[in-house]
């Protein structure tokens, strides 16, 4: 009995080997799992459920096969794929969860998040997030022609990369702090939901952290990204958590 967690795959046609690695996971170990959770940024970009991404089509077929085999797959939106909608979820057999979401994991309540909400020191990003998660903004964006949406996504990626380069060149230490979670936000979130275990992605800093929150011993498990290799969290009964890298 094992439940699997992944995040920040950033699947993109430019990196077909990473898509192949994820498909191998779906057709292999995931097919024998109790469940699969994808905690956001499955895709490098997603401009709507009519997105022509080849990776999107391949992954939806493999996820649908997984669901048809009786393995439930759950999805939380990330900052790159927040426009994944119910149409794609239905094609892929995905069950979309809110962010944050509390699930029962072998009898233990566990809090799941993408993780970007915890990066409260990055005020510019939080403003952008609030704007793009607004239903009116999303409806207006999705009403645009596909070509315009694809162009916007490309420009947004370039702007994000340029901002990161500028922040790193200016003050790398500050960049690392701003783009990581805020400890007070983590503690407050654990206290608000009354749980002792938090699993998230987004920061691309895979690790298991022990901390105190609300007078309790807690742990925060951070999933890694899939840019150079895979990252997989296996959870089994008895509260056993195993975070590993997957070689390409």
VOVEX-999073 format. One line per 4 residues: number of its first residue (from 0); their letters; for each residue x, y, z of C-alpha. Coordinates in Angstrom, 2 decimals, m for minus. Layout:
! VOVEX-999073
NUM) a) X/Y/Z ~ ...
This chain:
! VOVEX-999073
0) xxxx) 0.00/0.00/0.00 ~ 1.54/3.28/m1.16 ~ 0.29/6.74/m2.07 ~ 2.40/8.80/m4.45
4) xxxx) 2.93/12.58/m4.58 ~ 4.54/14.66/m7.33 ~ 4.71/18.36/m8.12 ~ 6.39/20.85/m10.43
8) xxxx) 6.88/18.57/m13.41 ~ 6.67/21.58/m15.76 ~ 6.01/19.29/m18.71 ~ 7.00/20.99/m21.93
12) xxxx) 7.67/19.90/m25.55 ~ 11.24/21.18/m25.14 ~ 11.92/18.43/m22.57 ~ 10.35/15.23/m23.96
16) xxxx) 12.54/13.06/m21.74 ~ 10.77/14.40/m18.64 ~ 7.35/13.65/m20.13 ~ 8.60/10.15/m20.90
20) xxxx) 9.79/9.75/m17.29 ~ 6.37/10.74/m15.95 ~ 4.58/8.44/m18.39 ~ 6.85/5.61/m17.20
24) xxxx) 5.79/6.36/m13.62 ~ 2.09/6.39/m14.55 ~ 2.30/3.09/m16.41 ~ 4.52/1.44/m13.81
28) xxxx) 4.62/2.22/m10.10 ~ 1.55/4.46/m10.09 ~ m0.57/1.66/m11.54 ~ 0.10/m0.33/m8.35
32) xxxx) m0.46/2.59/m5.94 ~ m3.46/3.42/m3.78 ~ m3.62/6.95/m5.21 ~ m1.62/9.63/m7.01
36) xxxx) m1.56/13.31/m6.03 ~ m0.23/15.99/m8.41 ~ 0.34/19.17/m6.41 ~ 0.47/21.70/m9.22
40) xxxx) 2.64/22.82/m12.13 ~ 2.07/19.62/m14.04 ~ 2.66/21.73/m17.16 ~ 5.13/24.51/m17.86
44) xxxx) 2.19/26.53/m19.16 ~ m1.51/25.91/m19.77 ~ m3.68/28.44/m21.60 ~ m7.00/26.61/m21.45
48) xxxx) m8.37/23.13/m22.04 ~ m8.05/23.63/m25.79 ~ m4.28/23.91/m25.31 ~ m2.68/21.95/m28.17
52) xxxx) 0.15/20.63/m25.98 ~ 1.28/17.19/m27.15 ~ 2.40/16.45/m23.61 ~ m1.08/17.34/m22.38
56) xxxx) m2.67/14.78/m24.70 ~ m0.19/12.03/m23.81 ~ m0.54/12.64/m20.10 ~ m4.34/12.78/m20.17
60) xxxx) m4.47/9.41/m21.93 ~ m2.11/7.83/m19.38 ~ m3.96/9.37/m16.43 ~ m7.28/8.17/m17.83
64) xxxx) m5.86/4.64/m18.10 ~ m4.74/4.93/m14.47 ~ m8.21/6.05/m13.35 ~ m9.88/3.30/m15.39
68) xxxx) m7.62/0.78/m13.63 ~ m9.02/1.96/m10.29 ~ m6.21/4.25/m9.10 ~ m7.61/7.71/m8.22
72) xxxx) m5.53/10.71/m9.31 ~ m5.93/14.11/m7.63 ~ m4.77/17.51/m8.84 ~ m4.14/20.89/m7.20
76) xxxx) m3.58/23.90/m9.44 ~ m0.10/25.42/m9.58 ~ 1.07/28.85/m10.64 ~ 1.77/27.63/m14.20
80) xxxx) m1.33/25.50/m14.81 ~ m4.07/27.29/m12.86 ~ m6.22/27.26/m16.01 ~ m6.52/23.48/m16.11
84) xxxx) m10.29/23.13/m16.15 ~ m12.97/20.53/m15.69 ~ m12.91/19.52/m19.36 ~ m9.28/18.44/m19.16
88) xxxx) m9.84/16.89/m15.74 ~ m12.70/14.80/m17.14 ~ m10.58/13.64/m20.08 ~ m7.74/12.68/m17.75
92) xxxx) m9.87/11.23/m14.97 ~ m8.42/13.78/m12.54 ~ m10.20/14.95/m9.41 ~ m9.45/18.62/m8.76
96) xxxx) m8.86/19.57/m5.13 ~ m8.95/23.05/m3.62 ~ m5.74/24.70/m2.47 ~ m5.27/24.10/0.46
100) xxxx) m6.91/20.69/0.95 ~ m6.92/18.35/3.95 ~ m6.99/14.64/3.07 ~ m6.95/11.50/5.19
104) xxxx) m3.76/9.57/4.52 ~ m3.87/6.14/6.14 ~ m5.80/7.60/9.05 ~ m3.76/10.79/9.41
108) xxxx) m5.12/14.19/8.34 ~ m2.56/15.78/6.01 ~ m2.59/19.26/4.50 ~ m1.80/19.52/0.78
112) xxxx) m0.90/22.74/m1.06 ~ 0.88/23.79/m4.19 ~ 2.97/26.00/m1.91 ~ 2.89/29.42/m3.56
116) xxxx) 0.44/30.76/m0.99 ~ 3.14/30.26/1.65 ~ 5.62/32.54/m0.17 ~ 4.14/35.66/1.37
120) xxxx) 7.37/37.69/1.13 ~ 7.08/37.69/m2.67 ~ 4.47/40.44/m2.72 ~ 4.71/41.04/m6.48
124) xxxx) 3.88/37.41/m7.16 ~ 1.03/37.37/m4.64 ~ m0.52/40.35/m6.43 ~ m0.21/38.54/m9.77
128) xxxx) m1.67/35.38/m8.26 ~ m4.71/37.19/m6.89 ~ m5.34/38.79/m10.28 ~ m5.04/35.61/m12.33
132) xxxx) m7.16/33.51/m9.96 ~ m10.04/35.97/m10.26 ~ m12.92/34.29/m12.18 ~ m13.60/37.45/m14.21
136) xxxx) m9.94/37.69/m15.31 ~ m9.93/34.02/m16.25 ~ m13.14/34.24/m18.24 ~ m11.83/37.28/m20.14
140) xxxx) m8.52/35.54/m20.84 ~ m10.11/32.28/m21.99 ~ m12.38/34.20/m24.36 ~ m9.35/35.34/m26.36
144) xxxx) m8.19/33.41/m29.45 ~ m5.82/30.53/m28.77 ~ m2.92/32.25/m30.54 ~ m3.25/35.30/m28.30
148) xxxx) m3.30/33.15/m25.17 ~ m0.22/31.22/m26.26 ~ 1.60/34.48/m26.97 ~ 0.65/35.82/m23.53
152) xxxx) 1.96/32.66/m21.85 ~ 5.27/32.93/m23.70 ~ 5.64/36.59/m22.70 ~ 4.75/35.79/m19.09
156) xxxx) 7.43/33.08/m18.95 ~ 10.04/35.45/m20.37 ~ 9.07/38.17/m17.90 ~ 9.24/35.72/m15.00
160) xxxx) 12.69/34.49/m16.01 ~ 13.95/38.05/m16.48 ~ 12.64/39.04/m13.04 ~ 14.36/36.05/m11.45
164) xxxx) 17.68/36.85/m13.18 ~ 17.44/40.45/m12.02 ~ 16.72/39.42/m8.43 ~ 19.58/36.90/m8.40
168) xxxx) 22.05/39.39/m9.86 ~ 20.96/42.03/m7.37 ~ 20.98/39.97/m4.19 ~ 21.03/36.16/m4.38
172) xxxx) 20.45/35.73/m0.64 ~ 17.37/37.93/m0.78 ~ 16.14/36.05/m3.86 ~ 16.40/32.76/m1.97
176) xxxx) 14.45/34.20/0.96 ~ 11.73/35.87/m1.08 ~ 11.06/32.82/m3.25 ~ 10.94/30.40/m0.33
180) xxxx) 8.10/29.93/2.14 ~ 7.63/32.32/5.03 ~ 8.07/30.35/8.30 ~ 5.36/32.33/10.07
184) xxxx) 2.94/31.62/7.20 ~ 3.73/27.91/7.44 ~ 3.15/27.82/11.20 ~ m0.07/29.83/10.92
188) xxxx) m1.38/27.55/8.18 ~ m0.66/24.38/10.17 ~ m2.36/25.94/13.19 ~ m5.39/27.05/11.16
192) xxxx) m6.03/23.56/9.83 ~ m5.03/21.75/13.02 ~ m2.79/19.22/11.27 ~ 0.77/18.12/11.91
196) xxxx) 1.89/17.27/8.36 ~ 2.06/19.59/5.36 ~ 3.06/18.47/1.85 ~ 3.70/21.03/m0.89
200) xxxx) 5.79/21.89/m3.92 ~ 6.45/25.17/m5.77 ~ 9.77/26.16/m4.19 ~ 11.82/23.43/m5.91
204) xxxx) 13.65/22.76/m2.63 ~ 12.97/19.09/m1.84 ~ 13.39/18.35/1.86 ~ 11.69/17.19/5.03
208) xxxx) 11.52/19.84/7.74 ~ 10.68/19.37/11.42 ~ 9.08/22.36/13.15 ~ 6.86/23.43/16.00
212) xxxx) 3.47/24.96/15.26 ~ 0.55/25.62/17.58 ~ 2.43/23.84/20.36 ~ 2.74/20.65/18.32
216) xxxx) 5.61/18.81/16.64 ~ 4.97/19.12/12.92 ~ 6.66/18.32/9.64 ~ 6.73/20.06/6.26
220) xxxx) 7.59/17.93/3.25 ~ 8.65/19.77/0.10 ~ 8.48/18.01/m3.26 ~ 11.19/18.63/m5.85
224) xxxx) 10.85/19.78/m9.43 ~ 11.30/17.67/m12.57 ~ 13.55/19.94/m14.62 ~ 16.65/17.72/m14.50
228) xxxx) 15.26/14.59/m12.83 ~ 12.08/13.36/m11.22 ~ 10.99/13.81/m7.60 ~ 8.61/11.41/m5.87
232) xxxx) 7.17/11.14/m2.37 ~ 5.97/7.70/m1.34 ~ 3.71/7.46/1.69 ~ 2.77/4.14/3.25
236) xxxx) 0.81/3.11/6.35 ~ 2.47/3.79/9.65 ~ 3.27/7.38/8.67 ~ 6.29/6.36/6.62
240) xxxx) 7.36/9.10/4.22 ~ 10.04/8.47/1.59 ~ 11.15/11.39/m0.61 ~ 13.38/10.34/m3.51
244) xxxx) 14.80/11.64/m6.77 ~ 14.05/9.72/m9.97 ~ 16.81/9.40/m12.54 ~ 15.92/10.06/m16.16
